[in-house]
Amino acid sequence: MEKFGFLSFGNYGPGRGSKVVDAHASLHQAIDLSVRADELGVNGAYFRVHHFARQQSAPMTLLAAIAARTKHIEVGTGVIDLRYENPLYLAEEAASLDLIADQRIALGMSRGSPETVTRGYEAFGYTGSKDPRGADIAREKFDLFLAAIDGEGIAAGDLQMTGTDRLQPIRPLSPGLKSRIWWGSATRDSAEWAGRQGVNLMSSTLLTEDAGIPFADLQAEQIERFRAAWDEAGHPGTPRVSVSRSVFPLINDLDRAYFGSTDSDQVGIIDGYRSTFGKTYAAEPDVLIEQLRNDAAVMSADTLMLTIPVALGVDFNVHVLEAFANHVAPALGWNPANKPLAERV
């Protein structure tokens, strides 16, 4: 584990004890938390994207605001639901964001997570899917998105306007943007597909399959298959891999009151799939270090995304990130984002 960041689900609402009562608070607190995380040297600020829910739904505006207020931290998504997207407009937004952020983005994309509505993407005008969950149109859109950000010709030029009828690319283009795009994978098969596509792998605390083995081992196998598919496809360089975990160092009595109990891997049904859910890690720092060292997927990935309790507010979440940065991350090989360039590895 070389890097770590936070993954925010962006939940808001007037629930008991919530410090994020509405969308205004959610957006402004996301910016404030990212600025303070940047000052700590945290490597990334990542946001879940959900539609028809009290969560972040239109991430590009938020990420641009964060990029404008920060210097080092990577800004990204985990993940954009491609079923709801126009891939060419998304390509323009992604390139613009990448340029604003000085190549500090990590945009995770996929078919998306289970929804609070039925086939909500059809209400956005995207019909024609033959898959009950829309996976087919998500992958078709991803193919077109990748072609667009790579500068391939998309639409024929107007002879009167441009002097040519050759296919024209979308604008702007950001060099190397594809190397900052991730596929959010929930299965071993989709991880292999991502490897063949030549994009990075983003895996979370949920896999929509159950192989009868511990979650971390199943996820480590997913990562291994992804890297093998990347190599077999002949892609240059080394792809990045991120995994998500709920991790809480128990530093004081308030930490113990919130997270003092532990849990284990769980298996259940979600979105029609028998799925495996990762456990929450909550312990004293020295215990956490050993637990995470024994997590095969965490140690195989280069980036760890910490899912945060958004409703507890900015100050508490800064405390969680600072406790992890000070007491746990260095023992796992962490490389702070704000180290001088000459000192980075």
One Martini backbone bead per residue (centre of mass of N, CA, C, O) as a GRO file, in nm:
protein
  345
    1MET     BB    1   0.087   0.043   0.030
    2GLU     BB    2   0.125   0.377  -0.091
    3LYS     BB    3  -0.181   0.475  -0.075
    4PHE     BB    4  -0.431   0.711   0.061
    5GLY     BB    5  -0.788   0.756   0.102
    6PHE     BB    6  -1.113   0.882   0.062
    7LEU     BB    7  -1.456   0.750   0.081
    8SER     BB    8  -1.754   0.906  -0.021
    9PHE     BB    9  -2.109   0.878  -0.006
   10GLY     BB   10  -2.267   1.160   0.061
   11ASN     BB   11  -2.456   1.159   0.284
   12TYR     BB   12  -2.785   1.304   0.352
   13GLY     BB   13  -2.966   1.428   0.644
   14PRO     BB   14  -3.201   1.456   0.931
   15GLY     BB   15  -3.064   1.277   1.124
   16ARG     BB   16  -2.949   1.145   1.395
   17GLY     BB   17  -2.658   1.337   1.445
   18SER     BB   18  -2.636   1.490   1.192
   19LYS     BB   19  -2.395   1.709   1.001
   20VAL     BB   20  -2.566   1.635   0.717
   21VAL     BB   21  -2.869   1.770   0.622
   22ASP     BB   22  -2.774   1.864   0.326
   23ALA     BB   23  -2.649   1.941   0.020
   24HIS     BB   24  -2.489   2.187   0.104
   25ALA     BB   25  -2.328   2.047   0.329
   26SER     BB   26  -2.206   1.818   0.162
   27LEU     BB   27  -2.039   1.991  -0.038
   28HIS     BB   28  -1.879   2.173   0.163
   29GLN     BB   29  -1.758   1.939   0.332
   30ALA     BB   30  -1.606   1.803   0.102
   31ILE     BB   31  -1.413   2.038   0.055
   32ASP     BB   32  -1.299   2.072   0.341
   33LEU     BB   33  -1.189   1.785   0.373
   34SER     BB   34  -0.995   1.792   0.129
   35VAL     BB   35  -0.817   2.023   0.224
   36ARG     BB   36  -0.725   1.884   0.491
   37ALA     BB   37  -0.614   1.628   0.358
   38ASP     BB   38  -0.398   1.768   0.191
   39GLU     BB   39  -0.239   1.874   0.442
   40LEU     BB   40  -0.178   1.567   0.543
   41GLY     BB   41  -0.117   1.383   0.265
   42VAL     BB   42  -0.344   1.277   0.135
   43ASN     BB   43  -0.401   1.124  -0.180
   44GLY     BB   44  -0.736   1.103  -0.169
   45ALA     BB   45  -1.061   1.210  -0.321
   46TYR     BB   46  -1.360   1.017  -0.305
   47PHE     BB   47  -1.680   0.956  -0.490
   48ARG     BB   48  -1.987   0.868  -0.484
   49VAL     BB   49  -2.250   0.774  -0.729
   50HIS     BB   50  -2.595   0.886  -0.705
   51HIS     BB   51  -2.927   0.843  -0.797
   52PHE     BB   52  -3.212   0.922  -0.637
   53ALA     BB   53  -3.034   1.044  -0.391
   54ARG     BB   54  -2.876   1.139  -0.079
   55GLN     BB   55  -2.624   1.215  -0.283
   56GLN     BB   56  -2.393   1.211  -0.500
   57SER     BB   57  -2.452   1.299  -0.867
   58ALA     BB   58  -2.250   1.555  -0.969
   59PRO     BB   59  -1.907   1.544  -0.960
   60MET     BB   60  -1.751   1.759  -1.136
   61THR     BB   61  -1.800   2.012  -0.974
   62LEU     BB   62  -1.676   1.917  -0.710
   63LEU     BB   63  -1.391   1.841  -0.820
   64ALA     BB   64  -1.320   2.122  -0.925
   65ALA     BB   65  -1.334   2.264  -0.651
   66ILE     BB   66  -1.114   2.093  -0.518
   67ALA     BB   67  -0.884   2.142  -0.720
   68ALA     BB   68  -0.881   2.460  -0.667
   69ARG     BB   69  -0.807   2.409  -0.335
   70THR     BB   70  -0.567   2.224  -0.421
   71LYS     BB   71  -0.234   2.049  -0.479
   72HIS     BB   72  -0.213   1.707  -0.442
   73ILE     BB   73  -0.475   1.573  -0.447
   74GLU     BB   74  -0.670   1.328  -0.547
   75VAL     BB   75  -0.950   1.323  -0.777
   76GLY     BB   76  -1.266   1.130  -0.748
   77THR     BB   77  -1.432   0.818  -0.828
   78GLY     BB   78  -1.666   0.550  -0.664
   79VAL     BB   79  -1.876   0.561  -0.908
   80ILE     BB   80  -1.960   0.610  -1.230
   81ASP     BB   81  -2.270   0.583  -1.391
   82LEU     BB   82  -2.295   0.500  -1.726
   83ARG     BB   83  -2.603   0.475  -1.775
   84TYR     BB   84  -2.632   0.812  -1.729
   85GLU     BB   85  -2.433   0.872  -1.975
   86ASN     BB   86  -2.264   1.081  -2.191
   87PRO     BB   87  -1.965   0.995  -2.326
   88LEU     BB   88  -1.880   1.267  -2.466
   89TYR     BB   89  -1.937   1.465  -2.240
   90LEU     BB   90  -1.763   1.315  -2.034
   91ALA     BB   91  -1.498   1.355  -2.189
   92GLU     BB   92  -1.495   1.661  -2.165
   93GLU     BB   93  -1.506   1.676  -1.856
   94ALA     BB   94  -1.256   1.504  -1.792
   95ALA     BB   95  -1.049   1.680  -1.940
   96SER     BB   96  -1.107   1.941  -1.790
   97LEU     BB   97  -1.047   1.835  -1.507
   98ASP     BB   98  -0.756   1.742  -1.561
   99LEU     BB   99  -0.652   2.028  -1.623
  100ILE     BB  100  -0.734   2.168  -1.361
  101ALA     BB  101  -0.575   1.931  -1.181
  102ASP     BB  102  -0.305   1.849  -1.305
  103GLN     BB  103  -0.338   1.533  -1.323
  104ARG     BB  104  -0.546   1.450  -1.044
  105ILE     BB  105  -0.710   1.203  -1.148
  106ALA     BB  106  -0.969   0.931  -1.050
  107LEU     BB  107  -1.186   0.777  -1.261
  108GLY     BB  108  -1.452   0.594  -1.172
  109MET     BB  109  -1.617   0.324  -1.356
  110SER     BB  110  -1.951   0.182  -1.433
  111ARG     BB  111  -2.255   0.035  -1.395
  112GLY     BB  112  -2.300   0.042  -1.094
  113SER     BB  113  -2.514   0.061  -0.840
  114PRO     BB  114  -2.758   0.007  -0.661
  115GLU     BB  115  -3.088   0.122  -0.667
  116THR     BB  116  -3.384   0.322  -0.575
  117VAL     BB  117  -3.460   0.250  -0.867
  118THR     BB  118  -3.608   0.164  -1.177
  119ARG     BB  119  -3.434   0.222  -1.439
  120GLY     BB  120  -3.330   0.530  -1.424
  121TYR     BB  121  -3.179   0.576  -1.701
  122GLU     BB  122  -3.441   0.601  -1.871
  123ALA     BB  123  -3.519   0.885  -1.759
  124PHE     BB  124  -3.246   1.001  -1.910
  125GLY     BB  125  -3.273   0.843  -2.214
  126TYR     BB  126  -3.150   0.536  -2.165
  127THR     BB  127  -3.217   0.298  -2.390
  128GLY     BB  128  -3.202  -0.061  -2.494
  129SER     BB  129  -3.159  -0.254  -2.279
  130LYS     BB  130  -3.112  -0.620  -2.226
  131ASP     BB  131  -3.033  -0.569  -1.939
  132PRO     BB  132  -3.165  -0.548  -1.620
  133ARG     BB  133  -2.885  -0.359  -1.534
  134GLY     BB  134  -2.723  -0.222  -1.791
  135ALA     BB  135  -2.434  -0.337  -1.876
  136ASP     BB  136  -2.426  -0.302  -2.186
  137ILE     BB  137  -2.434   0.014  -2.204
  138ALA     BB  138  -2.189   0.071  -2.029
  139ARG     BB  139  -1.972  -0.059  -2.216
  140GLU     BB  140  -2.035   0.098  -2.471
  141LYS     BB  141  -1.971   0.377  -2.346
  142PHE     BB  142  -1.680   0.319  -2.265
  143ASP     BB  143  -1.564   0.281  -2.545
  144LEU     BB  144  -1.632   0.570  -2.643
  145PHE     BB  145  -1.484   0.725  -2.424
  146LEU     BB  146  -1.197   0.616  -2.485
  147ALA     BB  147  -1.185   0.719  -2.775
  148ALA     BB  148  -1.220   1.020  -2.707
  149ILE     BB  149  -0.972   1.063  -2.506
  150ASP     BB  150  -0.770   0.955  -2.748
  151GLY     BB  151  -0.859   1.128  -3.022
  152GLU     BB  152  -1.070   1.019  -3.185
  153GLY     BB  153  -1.276   1.014  -3.432
  154ILE     BB  154  -1.635   1.112  -3.438
  155ALA     BB  155  -1.696   1.360  -3.641
  156ALA     BB  156  -1.769   1.507  -3.922
  157GLY     BB  157  -1.658   1.750  -4.099
  158ASP     BB  158  -1.716   2.071  -4.211
  159LEU     BB  159  -1.619   2.205  -4.500
  160GLN     BB  160  -1.692   2.508  -4.450
  161MET     BB  161  -1.561   2.523  -4.154
  162THR     BB  162  -1.277   2.320  -4.195
  163GLY     BB  163  -1.196   2.182  -4.489
  164THR     BB  164  -1.318   1.902  -4.375
  165ASP     BB  165  -1.444   1.543  -4.346
  166ARG     BB  166  -1.300   1.452  -4.119
  167LEU     BB  167  -1.270   1.315  -3.833
  168GLN     BB  168  -1.344   1.452  -3.515
  169PRO     BB  169  -1.253   1.545  -3.215
  170ILE     BB  170  -1.277   1.608  -2.909
  171ARG     BB  171  -1.309   1.890  -2.677
  172PRO     BB  172  -1.081   1.851  -2.486
  173LEU     BB  173  -0.747   1.735  -2.440
  174SER     BB  174  -0.572   1.497  -2.221
  175PRO     BB  175  -0.283   1.382  -2.163
  176GLY     BB  176  -0.309   1.057  -2.038
  177LEU     BB  177  -0.603   1.000  -1.928
  178LYS     BB  178  -0.633   0.688  -1.932
  179SER     BB  179  -0.431   0.650  -1.679
  180ARG     BB  180  -0.692   0.789  -1.495
  181ILE     BB  181  -0.868   0.535  -1.545
  182TRP     BB  182  -1.137   0.339  -1.395
  183TRP     BB  183  -1.263   0.017  -1.304
  184GLY     BB  184  -1.549  -0.099  -1.148
  185SER     BB  185  -1.515  -0.405  -0.975
  186ALA     BB  186  -1.721  -0.712  -0.868
  187THR     BB  187  -1.541  -0.918  -1.038
  188ARG     BB  188  -1.326  -1.127  -1.195
  189ASP     BB  189  -1.421  -1.089  -1.488
  190SER     BB  190  -1.424  -0.772  -1.492
  191ALA     BB  191  -1.123  -0.747  -1.428
  192GLU     BB  192  -1.020  -0.876  -1.686
  193TRP     BB  193  -1.153  -0.675  -1.876
  194ALA     BB  194  -0.996  -0.427  -1.772
  195GLY     BB  195  -0.718  -0.533  -1.850
  196ARG     BB  196  -0.777  -0.544  -2.158
  197GLN     BB  197  -0.845  -0.227  -2.175
  198GLY     BB  198  -0.624  -0.052  -2.004
  199VAL     BB  199  -0.724  -0.012  -1.702
  200ASN     BB  200  -0.790   0.051  -1.399
  201LEU     BB  201  -0.851  -0.076  -1.063
  202MET     BB  202  -1.171  -0.084  -0.880
  203SER     BB  203  -1.224  -0.198  -0.546
  204SER     BB  204  -1.441  -0.299  -0.296
  205THR     BB  205  -1.657  -0.409  -0.019
  206LEU     BB  206  -1.785  -0.552  -0.286
  207LEU     BB  207  -1.884  -0.875  -0.415
  208THR     BB  208  -2.075  -1.038  -0.683
  209GLU     BB  209  -1.957  -1.299  -0.516
  210ASP     BB  210  -1.915  -1.659  -0.414
  211ALA     BB  211  -1.628  -1.882  -0.318
  212GLY     BB  212  -1.578  -1.966  -0.006
  213ILE     BB  213  -1.394  -1.721   0.070
  214PRO     BB  214  -1.236  -1.478   0.177
  215PHE     BB  215  -1.259  -1.163   0.075
  216ALA     BB  216  -0.955  -1.090   0.045
  217ASP     BB  217  -0.889  -1.339  -0.134
  218LEU     BB  218  -1.088  -1.280  -0.360
  219GLN     BB  219  -0.968  -0.999  -0.428
  220ALA     BB  220  -0.680  -1.096  -0.489
  221GLU     BB  221  -0.766  -1.264  -0.732
  222GLN     BB  222  -0.879  -1.034  -0.893
  223ILE     BB  223  -0.610  -0.881  -0.919
  224GLU     BB  224  -0.447  -1.105  -1.054
  225ARG     BB  225  -0.626  -1.124  -1.308
  226PHE     BB  226  -0.591  -0.838  -1.402
  227ARG     BB  227  -0.280  -0.840  -1.443
  228ALA     BB  228  -0.275  -1.074  -1.642
  229ALA     BB  229  -0.452  -0.938  -1.860
  230TRP     BB  230  -0.269  -0.700  -1.908
  231ASP     BB  231  -0.019  -0.860  -2.001
  232GLU     BB  232  -0.158  -1.025  -2.231
  233ALA     BB  233  -0.236  -0.751  -2.391
  234GLY     BB  234   0.035  -0.556  -2.386
  235HIS     BB  235   0.052  -0.342  -2.184
  236PRO     BB  236   0.199  -0.078  -2.067
  237GLY     BB  237   0.311  -0.085  -1.772
  238THR     BB  238   0.152  -0.007  -1.452
  239PRO     BB  239  -0.120  -0.067  -1.291
  240ARG     BB  240  -0.371   0.038  -1.094
  241VAL     BB  241  -0.486  -0.036  -0.746
  242SER     BB  242  -0.796  -0.043  -0.565
  243VAL     BB  243  -0.921  -0.044  -0.226
  244SER     BB  244  -1.182  -0.091   0.013
  245ARG     BB  245  -1.217   0.033   0.361
  246SER     BB  246  -1.309  -0.004   0.698
  247VAL     BB  247  -1.108   0.221   0.907
  248PHE     BB  248  -1.046   0.236   1.279
  249PRO     BB  249  -0.870   0.401   1.492
  250LEU     BB  250  -0.824   0.358   1.843
  251ILE     BB  251  -0.760   0.649   2.045
  252ASN     BB  252  -1.038   0.706   2.188
  253ASP     BB  253  -1.345   0.707   2.337
  254LEU     BB  254  -1.505   0.789   2.086
  255ASP     BB  255  -1.409   0.567   1.901
  256ARG     BB  256  -1.513   0.333   2.084
  257ALA     BB  257  -1.812   0.415   2.077
  258TYR     BB  258  -1.846   0.387   1.762
  259PHE     BB  259  -1.604   0.126   1.694
  260GLY     BB  260  -1.550  -0.111   1.915
  261SER     BB  261  -1.679  -0.303   1.736
  262THR     BB  262  -1.686  -0.602   1.550
  263ASP     BB  263  -1.653  -0.778   1.239
  264SER     BB  264  -1.739  -0.966   0.943
  265ASP     BB  265  -1.783  -1.134   0.694
  266GLN     BB  266  -2.036  -1.127   0.433
  267VAL     BB  267  -2.335  -1.293   0.305
  268GLY     BB  268  -2.547  -1.191   0.024
  269ILE     BB  269  -2.815  -1.015  -0.132
  270ILE     BB  270  -2.749  -0.809  -0.431
  271ASP     BB  271  -2.900  -0.734  -0.714
  272GLY     BB  272  -2.933  -1.067  -0.738
  273TYR     BB  273  -2.665  -1.130  -0.588
  274ARG     BB  274  -2.426  -1.321  -0.458
  275SER     BB  275  -2.248  -1.168  -0.186
  276THR     BB  276  -1.940  -1.006  -0.070
  277PHE     BB  277  -1.849  -0.865   0.246
  278GLY     BB  278  -1.659  -0.659   0.407
  279LYS     BB  279  -1.500  -0.571   0.681
  280THR     BB  280  -1.445  -0.406   0.979
  281TYR     BB  281  -1.183  -0.199   1.101
  282ALA     BB  282  -1.132  -0.199   1.469
  283ALA     BB  283  -0.844  -0.067   1.641
  284GLU     BB  284  -0.559  -0.063   1.749
  285PRO     BB  285  -0.292   0.025   1.568
  286ASP     BB  286  -0.118  -0.237   1.602
  287VAL     BB  287  -0.352  -0.423   1.513
  288LEU     BB  288  -0.415  -0.301   1.238
  289ILE     BB  289  -0.149  -0.356   1.104
  290GLU     BB  290  -0.172  -0.665   1.112
  291GLN     BB  291  -0.444  -0.694   0.969
  292LEU     BB  292  -0.355  -0.552   0.699
  293ARG     BB  293  -0.112  -0.737   0.639
  294ASN     BB  294  -0.332  -0.990   0.621
  295ASP     BB  295  -0.446  -0.839   0.371
  296ALA     BB  296  -0.410  -0.928   0.053
  297ALA     BB  297  -0.539  -0.684  -0.101
  298VAL     BB  298  -0.406  -0.443   0.037
  299MET     BB  299  -0.107  -0.545  -0.032
  300SER     BB  300  -0.159  -0.550  -0.350
  301ALA     BB  301  -0.231  -0.273  -0.347
  302ASP     BB  302  -0.161   0.083  -0.387
  303THR     BB  303  -0.465   0.162  -0.292
  304LEU     BB  304  -0.645   0.306  -0.013
  305MET     BB  305  -0.990   0.327   0.069
  306LEU     BB  306  -1.160   0.516   0.309
  307THR     BB  307  -1.443   0.476   0.462
  308ILE     BB  308  -1.665   0.729   0.574
  309PRO     BB  309  -1.846   0.905   0.835
  310VAL     BB  310  -2.008   1.164   0.721
  311ALA     BB  311  -2.225   1.241   0.950
  312LEU     BB  312  -1.983   1.336   1.162
  313GLY     BB  313  -1.804   1.517   1.003
  314VAL     BB  314  -1.514   1.681   0.951
  315ASP     BB  315  -1.350   1.656   1.217
  316PHE     BB  316  -1.376   1.350   1.254
  317ASN     BB  317  -1.256   1.269   0.975
  318VAL     BB  318  -0.984   1.396   1.022
  319HIS     BB  319  -0.915   1.219   1.261
  320VAL     BB  320  -0.912   0.951   1.109
  321LEU     BB  321  -0.692   1.028   0.901
  322GLU     BB  322  -0.473   1.111   1.105
  323ALA     BB  323  -0.453   0.842   1.256
  324PHE     BB  324  -0.371   0.676   1.010
  325ALA     BB  325  -0.121   0.848   0.925
  326ASN     BB  326   0.035   0.827   1.212
  327HIS     BB  327  -0.025   0.495   1.308
  328VAL     BB  328  -0.038   0.313   1.020
  329ALA     BB  329   0.060   0.380   0.723
  330PRO     BB  330   0.377   0.369   0.753
  331ALA     BB  331   0.377   0.047   0.803
  332LEU     BB  332   0.254   0.007   0.483
  333GLY     BB  333   0.408   0.230   0.277
  334TRP     BB  334   0.350   0.521   0.282
  335ASN     BB  335   0.303   0.809   0.045
  336PRO     BB  336   0.287   1.120   0.067
  337ALA     BB  337   0.162   1.380  -0.129
  338ASN     BB  338   0.344   1.632   0.021
  339LYS     BB  339   0.602   1.553  -0.069
  340PRO     BB  340   0.872   1.608  -0.204
  341LEU     BB  341   0.957   1.507  -0.509
  342ALA     BB  342   1.245   1.390  -0.432
  343GLU     BB  343   1.101   1.190  -0.201
  344ARG     BB  344   0.959   1.030  -0.395
  345VAL     BB  345   0.853   0.684  -0.520
   0.00000   0.00000   0.00000
